[in-house]
Amino acid sequence: MNELSHIGNDNRPSMVDVGGKPLAHRVAKATGFIKLQPATVELIGSNGIKKGNVLITAELAGTQAAKKTFDLIPLCHPLLLSKVQVKATLRQDGVEVVGEVKCTGQTGVEMEALTAVSVALLTIYDMCKAVDKTMEIGSVVLLEKTKEEVL
């Protein structure tokens, strides 16, 4: 079994030292879905939710969340992100959110992409909770992560 990289000799969690790792261009993409009632989908599509434009607000919330991931997840490193793109798309039965995060650094950005998607979905839930009591958030998954060494 591989040695756990986040557990010290004292059996306590610690942030991994990535200082010796080479810089790499890193990209991660995640997706998630919130299932909504047809009436809620219609309200979102007609901009009829009283809290405002659900899709744009969710995209902004996801972008902010990606930038704050290190504040939310204890062992994540603060990263200089070069791109965060969050896209919320209205579907017949809910909203699909896709988040993509890029950086040039010494550790990956998959947690930032997953956090962006999760917070965007939670924002949709918050904005629609007055009109839909049956919403379900699910299927938050990492679609891909890549690393390309900097020459």
C-alpha positions as CSV (number, residue, x, y, z in Angstrom):
1,M,0.0,0.0,0.0
2,N,1.2,3.5,-0.8
3,E,2.3,5.7,2.1
4,L,-0.2,8.4,3.0
5,S,1.2,11.8,2.0
6,H,-0.9,13.9,4.3
7,I,-0.2,12.0,7.5
8,G,2.9,12.8,9.5
9,N,5.0,10.5,11.7
10,D,2.8,11.6,14.6
11,N,-0.3,10.3,12.8
12,R,-1.6,13.8,12.4
13,P,-2.8,15.3,9.2
14,S,-0.5,17.9,7.6
15,M,-0.4,19.9,4.3
16,V,2.0,18.3,1.9
17,D,5.2,20.2,1.0
18,V,5.0,20.7,-2.7
19,G,7.9,23.2,-2.8
20,G,10.3,20.7,-4.5
21,K,7.9,19.8,-7.3
22,P,8.4,21.3,-10.7
23,L,5.9,23.8,-12.1
24,A,3.3,22.4,-14.4
25,H,0.3,23.7,-16.4
26,R,-2.7,22.1,-14.7
27,V,-6.3,21.9,-15.7
28,A,-9.3,20.2,-14.0
29,K,-12.9,20.0,-15.1
30,A,-15.8,18.9,-12.9
31,T,-19.5,18.6,-13.4
32,G,-22.7,18.3,-11.3
33,F,-26.4,18.4,-11.6
34,I,-29.4,19.6,-9.5
35,K,-32.7,18.0,-10.3
36,L,-35.6,20.5,-10.3
37,Q,-39.4,20.4,-10.7
38,P,-40.6,21.5,-14.2
39,A,-42.2,24.6,-12.7
40,T,-38.9,25.6,-11.2
41,V,-37.1,25.1,-14.5
42,E,-39.7,27.3,-16.1
43,L,-39.2,30.0,-13.5
44,I,-35.4,30.0,-13.9
45,G,-35.8,30.1,-17.7
46,S,-38.1,33.1,-17.5
47,N,-36.0,34.8,-14.8
48,G,-38.9,34.5,-12.5
49,I,-37.1,33.5,-9.3
50,K,-37.4,36.4,-6.8
51,K,-33.8,36.2,-5.7
52,G,-32.6,37.1,-9.2
53,N,-30.9,35.4,-12.2
54,V,-30.2,31.9,-10.9
55,L,-27.8,30.8,-13.6
56,I,-25.6,33.9,-13.6
57,T,-25.5,34.0,-9.8
58,A,-24.6,30.3,-9.6
59,E,-21.7,30.9,-12.1
60,L,-20.4,33.8,-10.1
61,A,-20.7,31.9,-6.8
62,G,-18.8,28.9,-8.3
63,T,-16.0,31.2,-9.5
64,Q,-15.7,32.8,-6.1
65,A,-15.7,29.4,-4.4
66,A,-12.8,28.1,-6.6
67,K,-10.7,31.1,-5.5
68,K,-11.5,30.3,-1.8
69,T,-11.0,26.5,-1.9
70,F,-7.9,26.7,0.3
71,D,-10.0,28.5,3.0
72,L,-12.6,25.8,2.9
73,I,-10.6,22.5,2.6
74,P,-8.0,22.3,5.4
75,L,-5.2,20.7,3.5
76,C,-5.5,22.5,0.2
77,H,-2.8,24.9,-0.9
78,P,-3.5,28.5,-1.9
79,L,-3.0,28.6,-5.6
80,L,-2.6,31.4,-8.2
81,L,-5.4,30.4,-10.5
82,S,-5.1,31.6,-14.1
83,K,-8.6,30.7,-15.2
84,V,-11.9,29.7,-13.5
85,Q,-14.9,29.1,-15.8
86,V,-18.2,28.0,-14.4
87,K,-21.1,27.3,-16.8
88,A,-24.7,26.6,-15.5
89,T,-27.0,25.2,-18.2
90,L,-30.7,24.8,-17.8
91,R,-32.0,21.4,-18.8
92,Q,-35.5,20.0,-19.0
93,D,-35.2,18.4,-15.5
94,G,-32.7,20.7,-13.8
95,V,-29.4,22.5,-14.1
96,E,-26.1,21.1,-15.1
97,V,-23.0,22.9,-13.9
98,V,-19.5,22.5,-15.4
99,G,-16.5,24.0,-13.9
100,E,-13.0,24.3,-15.3
101,V,-10.0,25.6,-13.4
102,K,-6.4,26.2,-14.7
103,C,-3.1,27.2,-13.0
104,T,0.6,26.9,-13.4
105,G,1.8,25.5,-10.2
106,Q,3.1,22.6,-8.1
107,T,-0.2,20.9,-7.2
108,G,-3.4,20.2,-9.0
109,V,-6.7,22.1,-9.2
110,E,-9.2,19.3,-9.0
111,M,-10.4,20.4,-5.6
112,E,-11.0,23.9,-7.0
113,A,-13.1,22.6,-9.9
114,L,-15.1,20.3,-7.6
115,T,-15.6,23.2,-5.1
116,A,-16.7,25.5,-7.9
117,V,-19.4,23.1,-9.1
118,S,-20.6,22.2,-5.6
119,V,-21.0,25.8,-4.5
120,A,-22.7,26.7,-7.8
121,L,-25.2,23.9,-7.2
122,L,-25.8,25.0,-3.5
123,T,-26.4,28.5,-4.8
124,I,-29.1,27.2,-7.1
125,Y,-30.6,25.3,-4.2
126,D,-30.6,28.4,-2.0
127,M,-32.2,30.6,-4.7
128,C,-34.9,28.1,-5.5
129,K,-35.8,26.6,-2.1
130,A,-38.9,28.8,-1.7
131,V,-40.5,27.3,-4.8
132,D,-39.1,23.8,-4.9
133,K,-39.1,21.5,-1.9
134,T,-37.9,18.4,-3.8
135,M,-34.6,19.6,-5.3
136,E,-31.8,17.0,-5.4
137,I,-28.1,17.7,-5.8
138,G,-26.1,14.8,-7.2
139,S,-23.5,13.5,-9.4
140,V,-20.7,15.9,-8.6
141,V,-17.7,14.3,-10.4
142,L,-14.3,15.1,-11.6
143,L,-14.3,14.8,-15.4
144,E,-10.7,15.2,-16.1
145,K,-7.4,16.6,-14.8
146,T,-4.3,17.2,-16.8
147,K,-0.7,18.2,-16.0
148,E,1.8,19.4,-18.6
149,E,5.3,20.1,-17.4
150,V,6.6,23.6,-17.9
151,L,9.8,23.5,-20.0
